[in-house]
Amino acid sequence: MGQMVMRRALMTPTANALTFEGASLTFEDLAQNILAAARLLTDLGVNKGDRVGYIGLNHPRLLEVLYASSLIGAVLVPINYRLTPQEIAFIAEDAGLHVLCADQAAATVLEQGLERLRCAHFLGVDFENAIWQSMQNLLIARSQPLDASLAEASHAECVVVSEDDIALIMYTSGTTGRPKGAQLTHGNIFWNLLNAKFMEETMRHATLTCAPLFHIGGLNVTTHPSLVSGVHVVLHKVFDAEQILVDIERYGISTMFGAPTMFDMMRREPRFDETDFSSVLAFNCGAAPVPLPLIETYASKNVTFCQGYGLTETSPYVSVLSTADAQRKKGSAGKPLMFTEVKIVDARDQACPARERGEILVRGPNVTPGYWQLPDATAEAFDSQGWFRTGDIGYLDDDGYLFIADRKKDMIITGGENVYPAEVESELLAHPAIAEVAIIGLPDDKWGERVTAVITLSDEAEPSLENLDQFLADRLARYKRPKALYVVDELPRNPAGKVQKFALRDELSAV
């Protein structure tokens, strides 16, 4: 990854690479920052294969640390800043982080649990104190003028890596309640890049990144492919609907990636109607299908959506619906991309005919080799022919277009974040008033789905939603906590005793 950006800097050194909070870096500036970060990590004892963690809001430093880690053969572990200290500590320990980089907001959250983080070094992205060293000061000390060529400087810092070496470990919420680290190799990233380049060319002038970079979508749908392609990336610290509309005009944005919720919030802004979208070629949208009214609203501004399907484990591109097919194939996730295969199988792993629903399997050089230190989970994730089992249910139509019918093991998507019910249920079962619990997603106009708890009571007094939120405050990130609560006498079950969540969803959606 780092080498590709360094080569881009050799090709277009003076072109704008990255703009953040009004300040811009050329590709040569970015390359020099990457080299300084590589020297810093090396001086801190980071070697090939060691893990470097980063937690914080979007910032150029995250990309610089990513590419620097790649240059020296280290592995970046981006961490969701919305997680609790307990959740972060698990990831840090599981990954065996050598260095942890954090911005001040994330470090403040970690104050109570810092002793649990067994890292050799703590680097403050935008601050320093007795524990966190100033990353800025350390980088300045290692910045060097380019007495030699950029190519020679890059070569001096570079460690040889193969396509099978791990570049990223991205943790996803596990269906059993514990996050799993999906390993992505340098080869995975490269082939995802090629998949991105063989789809519609939307990354031409400027790309806006507001989705969090700790998610595969924020990092690998448009940001990394844009930088490698020499396209100017306008990076936002967080999602701000009004500021996005301003910057679309200011920088002539050609594309951005987001969840439907984000685009819906943009259209609700007062300045939406007056915003000039003429530079936009298409918006990339994932996490959930784009509702038809939203498609029609943006169509009135001559803006189309490239809808797609992907997973962290697939780096993420699997399929994309072209803008030309957006109306003709409404609801589809499009066709598999150039270097990725998709098939649908039944319960016996036999291929399903067109329009018959089954599990979606994916194969290609962009697919993860497996989960970090979880050989059993890795083995379960693949069939005997190397097809990755997504756990999602879908079908292919007569023309080969993929349709998603149901999501992975009852997973909830709220505001673009994935929530696995098992994780929430496991924590809630520790509440003294709860005998049984089922976590489901119910429709929500703003967030797509809201996390909903359906419980039966023990002998304790009935808890309030506020009480459950307080109970989970130190256990789960805010977005995972229930936003609605229903108390029932018993949960619906099938003859085998399994809770029928579809019955709960049907019943409560009508309330």
C-alpha positions in Angstrom: 0.0 0.0 0.0 2.7 2.5 1.0 4.8 1.7 -2.0 1.9 2.5 -4.4 1.4 5.9 -2.8 5.2 6.6 -2.9 5.2 5.8 -6.6 2.3 8.1 -7.1 4.3 10.8 -5.5 7.1 10.2 -8.0 4.6 10.6 -10.8 2.8 13.7 -9.7 4.8 15.2 -6.8 3.2 18.7 -7.0 -0.4 17.7 -7.4 -2.8 18.0 -4.4 -3.1 14.7 -2.5 -4.9 15.5 0.7 -6.9 18.4 2.1 -7.9 18.5 5.8 -9.5 21.4 7.6 -8.5 23.8 4.8 -4.8 22.8 4.7 -3.5 20.8 1.7 -0.6 18.4 1.2 0.9 17.7 -2.2 1.8 14.1 -3.0 5.5 15.0 -2.3 4.5 16.4 1.1 2.5 13.3 1.9 5.4 11.1 0.9 7.8 12.9 3.2 5.3 12.6 6.1 5.0 8.9 5.4 8.8 8.5 5.4 9.1 10.4 8.7 6.4 8.1 10.2 8.3 5.0 8.9 11.5 6.2 10.6 9.6 6.9 13.8 8.0 3.4 13.9 11.4 1.8 13.2 13.0 3.8 16.0 10.3 2.5 18.4 11.2 -1.0 17.6 8.4 -1.9 15.2 9.5 -4.7 12.9 8.0 -6.6 10.0 4.7 -8.3 11.1 4.3 -6.1 14.3 0.9 -4.5 14.9 0.4 -0.8 15.1 -3.0 0.5 16.4 -4.7 3.7 15.6 -7.8 5.1 17.2 -9.3 8.5 16.6 -11.4 10.6 14.2 -10.4 10.9 10.6 -7.0 12.6 10.3 -4.1 12.6 7.8 -2.0 10.9 10.4 -4.1 7.8 10.1 -3.3 7.5 6.4 0.4 8.4 7.0 0.7 5.7 9.8 -1.0 3.2 7.5 1.3 3.8 4.6 4.4 4.0 6.9 3.5 0.7 8.5 3.1 -0.8 5.1 6.6 0.4 4.0 8.3 -1.3 6.9 6.2 -4.5 6.7 4.1 -3.8 9.9 0.4 -4.3 10.2 -2.1 -1.5 10.9 -5.0 -2.2 13.2 -7.5 0.7 12.9 -9.9 0.8 15.9 -13.4 2.1 16.1 -13.3 5.2 18.4 -16.9 4.6 19.4 -16.0 1.5 21.3 -15.8 1.4 25.1 -12.5 1.1 26.9 -13.3 -2.6 27.6 -13.9 -3.3 23.9 -10.7 -1.4 22.9 -8.7 -3.3 25.5 -9.8 -6.6 24.1 -8.7 -5.6 20.6 -5.4 -4.2 21.8 -4.6 -7.4 23.7 -5.9 -9.7 21.0 -3.9 -8.0 18.3 -0.8 -7.7 20.5 -0.2 -4.0 19.6 3.3 -2.7 19.9 2.3 0.9 19.4 -1.0 2.7 19.8 -1.7 6.0 18.2 -4.7 8.0 19.5 -6.1 11.5 19.2 -7.0 13.4 22.4 -10.7 12.6 22.4 -10.0 8.8 22.1 -7.2 9.0 24.7 -9.6 10.7 27.1 -12.1 7.8 26.7 -9.2 5.4 27.5 -8.1 7.1 30.7 -10.0 4.6 32.9 -8.7 1.5 31.2 -5.2 2.5 30.1 -3.5 0.0 32.4 -5.2 -2.8 30.5 -3.5 -1.7 27.2 -0.2 -3.6 27.0 1.4 -1.5 24.4 5.1 -0.6 24.4 4.5 2.9 23.2 1.6 5.4 23.2 1.6 8.2 20.6 -0.7 11.2 20.9 -1.8 12.4 17.4 -2.6 15.9 18.5 -1.6 16.1 22.1 1.0 14.9 24.7 1.1 14.2 28.5 3.0 12.0 30.9 1.8 8.8 29.1 1.3 9.8 25.5 4.2 11.1 23.5 3.7 13.9 21.0 3.6 12.3 17.6 4.0 15.7 16.0 7.3 16.4 17.8 8.6 12.9 17.1 7.8 13.3 13.4 9.4 16.7 13.2 12.6 15.3 14.6 12.6 12.6 11.9 11.7 14.8 9.0 14.6 15.1 6.5 15.0 17.2 3.4 15.2 15.2 0.3 18.9 15.4 -0.4 18.5 12.3 -2.5 15.6 11.5 -4.8 12.2 10.5 -3.3 12.7 7.1 -4.9 16.0 6.6 -3.1 14.6 7.8 0.2 11.6 5.5 -0.2 13.9 2.5 -1.0 16.0 3.2 2.1 12.9 2.9 4.4 11.2 0.0 2.6 11.1 -3.6 3.7 10.3 -6.2 1.1 6.8 -7.6 1.5 4.9 -10.2 -0.5 1.3 -10.2 -1.6 0.6 -12.7 1.1 1.9 -10.6 3.9 -0.7 -9.0 6.2 -1.2 -5.2 5.7 -4.4 -4.6 7.8 -6.3 -6.3 10.6 -9.8 -4.9 10.8 -11.9 -6.0 13.6 -15.6 -6.8 13.0 -18.2 -7.5 15.7 -18.4 -11.3 16.0 -21.6 -13.3 15.8 -20.6 -15.0 19.1 -20.1 -11.7 20.9 -16.3 -11.2 20.5 -14.8 -9.1 17.7 -12.8 -11.0 15.0 -9.8 -9.6 13.3 -10.2 -9.9 9.5 -6.7 -10.1 8.0 -6.2 -8.3 4.7 -3.0 -8.9 2.8 -1.1 -6.5 0.5 -2.5 -8.7 -2.3 -6.1 -8.3 -1.1 -5.7 -4.5 -1.2 -4.1 -4.5 -4.6 -6.8 -6.7 -6.2 -9.5 -4.6 -4.5 -7.8 -1.5 -6.1 -8.1 -3.2 -9.5 -11.7 -4.0 -8.9 -12.3 -0.3 -8.1 -10.5 0.8 -11.3 -12.5 -1.5 -13.5 -15.8 -0.2 -12.4 -17.2 3.1 -13.5 -14.7 5.9 -13.4 -16.0 8.2 -10.7 -12.7 9.1 -9.1 -11.4 11.8 -11.4 -11.0 15.2 -9.9 -11.6 15.1 -6.2 -13.0 12.5 -3.7 -14.6 13.5 -0.4 -14.0 11.1 2.5 -16.3 11.5 5.5 -17.0 7.9 6.3 -14.7 6.7 9.2 -11.4 5.4 8.0 -11.4 2.6 10.6 -14.2 1.0 8.4 -13.2 -0.8 5.2 -15.7 1.3 3.3 -14.2 4.6 4.4 -10.7 3.5 3.6 -10.9 1.2 0.6 -13.9 2.1 -1.5 -12.7 5.5 -2.6 -9.9 6.9 -0.4 -7.0 4.6 -1.1 -7.9 4.0 -4.7 -8.1 7.8 -5.2 -4.7 8.5 -3.7 -3.1 5.7 -5.7 -4.8 7.2 -8.8 -3.5 10.7 -8.1 -6.9 12.0 -7.2 -7.2 14.8 -4.6 -8.8 13.5 -1.4 -10.8 16.0 0.7 -10.8 14.4 4.2 -13.4 15.3 6.8 -12.8 14.6 10.5 -16.4 13.5 10.9 -19.6 13.5 8.9 -21.1 17.0 8.7 -23.9 17.2 6.2 -23.8 21.0 5.8 -20.0 21.1 5.4 -20.1 18.3 2.8 -22.5 20.3 0.7 -20.2 23.3 1.0 -17.1 21.3 0.0 -18.8 19.6 -2.9 -18.9 23.0 -4.5 -15.6 24.4 -3.1 -13.4 21.5 -4.3 -15.5 20.2 -7.3 -16.1 16.8 -5.7 -16.6 14.0 -8.2 -17.6 11.2 -5.7 -17.9 10.2 -2.1 -18.7 7.0 -0.3 -21.5 6.9 2.4 -24.4 5.0 3.8 -28.0 5.8 2.8 -28.5 7.6 6.1 -25.7 10.0 5.3 -27.1 11.0 2.0 -30.6 11.3 3.5 -29.2 13.7 6.1 -27.6 15.8 3.4 -30.8 16.2 1.5 -32.5 17.5 4.6 -30.1 20.4 4.9 -31.5 23.8 4.0 -28.7 24.5 1.5 -29.3 21.2 -0.4 -31.6 22.8 -3.0 -29.1 25.5 -3.8 -26.0 23.3 -3.9 -24.3 22.9 -7.3 -23.8 19.1 -7.9 -22.5 19.5 -11.4 -19.0 18.1 -10.6 -20.4 14.9 -9.1 -20.1 11.9 -11.4 -21.8 9.5 -8.9 -22.0 8.8 -5.2 -20.9 5.4 -4.0 -23.3 3.9 -1.5 -23.1 0.8 0.7 -24.2 -0.8 3.9 -27.8 -0.9 2.8 -29.9 -0.4 -0.4 -30.6 3.2 -1.3 -34.4 3.9 -0.9 -36.1 4.8 -4.1 -37.3 8.2 -2.9 -33.7 9.1 -2.1 -32.6 8.0 -5.6 -35.3 10.2 -7.1 -34.3 13.2 -5.0 -30.7 13.1 -6.1 -31.8 12.3 -9.7 -33.5 15.6 -9.7 -30.0 17.1 -9.2 -28.6 14.9 -11.9 -26.7 12.8 -9.4 -26.8 9.0 -9.5 -25.7 6.3 -7.1 -23.3 3.4 -7.6 -24.8 0.9 -5.2 -22.7 -2.0 -4.1 -22.2 -5.0 -1.9 -19.1 -5.8 0.1 -17.6 -6.9 3.4 -14.6 -6.2 5.4 -13.4 -9.7 4.6 -13.6 -8.9 0.8 -11.6 -5.7 1.1 -14.6 -4.8 0.4 -15.6 -4.8 -3.3 -17.8 -7.7 -4.4 -20.4 -6.2 -6.7 -21.5 -2.8 -7.9 -24.7 -1.7 -9.7 -23.8 0.7 -12.4 -25.5 4.0 -12.7 -26.9 3.0 -16.1 -28.7 0.1 -14.4 -29.8 2.0 -11.3 -33.5 2.3 -12.4 -33.7 -0.9 -14.5 -32.4 -3.1 -11.6 -33.8 -1.3 -8.6 -32.9 -3.0 -5.4 -30.0 -4.9 -6.9 -26.4 -4.9 -5.6 -25.2 -5.1 -9.2 -22.9 -7.6 -10.9 -19.7 -9.1 -9.5 -16.6 -7.0 -10.3 -13.8 -8.0 -12.6 -11.7 -10.1 -10.2 -14.3 -11.4 -7.9 -16.7 -14.4 -8.3 -20.1 -14.9 -6.6 -22.3 -17.9 -6.4 -25.4 -18.8 -4.5 -25.7 -22.2 -2.8 -28.4 -24.1 -0.9 -28.0 -25.9 2.5 -26.2 -28.8 0.8 -23.7 -26.4 -0.9 -25.2 -27.0 -4.3 -25.4 -24.1 -6.7 -28.9 -22.5 -6.8 -30.6 -21.7 -10.1 -31.4 -18.1 -11.1 -33.9 -16.4 -8.7 -33.5 -19.1 -6.0 -32.4 -17.8 -2.7 -29.4 -19.2 -0.9 -26.2 -18.3 0.9 -23.9 -15.8 -1.0 -20.4 -17.2 -1.4 -17.5 -15.1 -2.7 -14.1 -16.1 -4.1 -11.2 -13.9 -5.5 -7.8 -12.5 -4.7 -9.4 -9.7 -2.7 -10.8 -12.2 -0.1 -9.2 -12.4 3.3 -7.0 -15.4 4.1 -8.8 -15.7 7.5 -9.2 -14.3 10.9 -6.4 -13.3 13.2 -5.4 -16.2 15.6 -8.8 -17.9 15.0 -8.1 -21.1 13.0 -11.5 -22.6 13.7 -13.4 -19.5 12.7 -11.3 -19.3 9.5 -12.0 -22.9 8.6 -15.7 -22.4 9.1 -15.7 -19.4 6.9 -14.5 -21.2 3.8 -15.8 -24.3 1.9 -13.5 -27.0 0.4 -13.0 -25.0 -2.8 -11.9 -21.8 -1.1 -15.2 -19.9 -1.4 -15.9 -17.5 1.5 -19.2 -18.0 3.2 -20.7 -14.5 3.7 -23.6 -15.8 5.8 -25.8 -13.4 3.8 -28.8 -14.7 1.8 -29.5 -13.6 -1.7 -30.0 -14.6 -5.3 -28.8 -14.0 -8.8 -31.5 -13.0 -11.4 -31.6 -14.2 -15.0 -29.1 -11.5 -16.0 -26.6 -12.3 -13.3 -27.4 -9.3 -11.0 -27.1 -10.0 -7.3 -29.9 -9.3 -4.9 -29.5 -9.3 -1.1 -32.5 -10.9 0.6 -31.4 -11.1 4.2 -28.3 -10.1 6.2 -25.7 -12.0 8.0 -27.1 -13.8 10.9 -29.6 -11.2 12.0 -27.0 -8.4 11.8 -28.4 -4.9 12.4 -27.2 -1.9 10.4 -27.8 1.4 12.2 -26.4 4.6 10.8 -23.9 2.6 8.7 -22.6 0.7 11.8 -22.9 -3.1 12.1 -24.4 -4.4 15.3 -24.5 -8.2 16.0 -27.3 -9.1 18.3 -25.4 -11.9 20.1 -22.9 -9.4 21.4 -25.6 -7.1 22.9 -27.7 -10.1 24.2 -24.6 -11.5 26.0 -24.1 -8.3 27.9 -27.8 -7.8 28.7 -28.2 -11.3 30.1 -26.0 -10.1 33.0 -28.7 -7.6 34.0 -30.5 -8.9 37.1 -34.0 -8.0 35.8 -33.7 -9.8 32.5 -34.5 -13.5 32.2 -34.3 -13.7 28.4 -33.5 -11.2 25.6 -33.7 -11.0 21.9 -32.1 -8.1 20.0 -33.6 -7.2 16.7 -33.5 -4.3 14.2 -36.7 -2.3 13.5 -37.1 0.3 10.7 -36.0 3.8 11.5 -36.5 6.8 9.2 -33.2 8.4 10.3 -30.8 5.6 11.0 -32.1 2.8 8.8 -32.7 0.5 11.7 -32.8 1.0 15.5 -31.5 -1.6 17.9 -34.4 -3.0 19.8 -34.4 -5.2 23.0 -37.3 -7.6 23.6 -37.0 -9.1 27.1 -38.7 -11.3 29.5 -38.4 -10.5 33.2 -36.9 -12.3 36.2 -38.2 -11.6 39.6 -36.7 -8.2 39.6 -38.5 -4.9 38.9 -39.0 -4.0 35.2 -36.1 -2.0 33.9 -36.4 1.2 31.9 -34.6 1.9 28.6 -32.5 4.5 30.5 -31.6 1.9 33.0 -30.4 -0.5 30.3 -28.4 2.3 28.7 -26.6 3.0 32.0 -26.0 -0.7 32.6 -24.3 -1.0 29.2 -22.4 2.3 29.2 -19.1 0.7 30.1 -19.7 -2.5 28.2 -20.8 -1.5 24.7 -20.4 1.4 22.3 -23.3 3.7 22.3 -24.5 2.7 18.8 -24.8 -0.9 20.0 -27.1 -0.1 22.9 -30.9 -0.6 22.5 -32.9 2.5 21.5 -36.2 0.7 22.1 -37.4 -1.7 24.7 -40.4 -4.2 24.7 -41.3 -6.5 27.6 -43.1 -9.7 26.7 -44.3 -12.7 28.6 -42.4 -15.1 26.5 -40.2 -15.0 23.3 -41.6 -16.9 20.2 -39.7 -20.1 19.5 -39.7 -22.8 16.9 -40.1 -26.5 17.9 -36.4 -26.8 18.4 -36.4 -23.9 20.9 -34.8 -21.3 18.7 -36.1 -17.7 19.1 -38.0 -16.7 16.0 -36.7 -13.1 15.5 -38.5 -12.7 12.2 -41.8 -13.1 14.1 -40.8 -10.4 16.6 -39.8 -8.1 13.7 -43.1 -8.6 11.9 -45.1 -8.1 15.1 -43.3 -5.0 16.3 -42.9 -3.3 12.9 -46.7 -3.1 12.8 -46.9 -1.4 16.2 
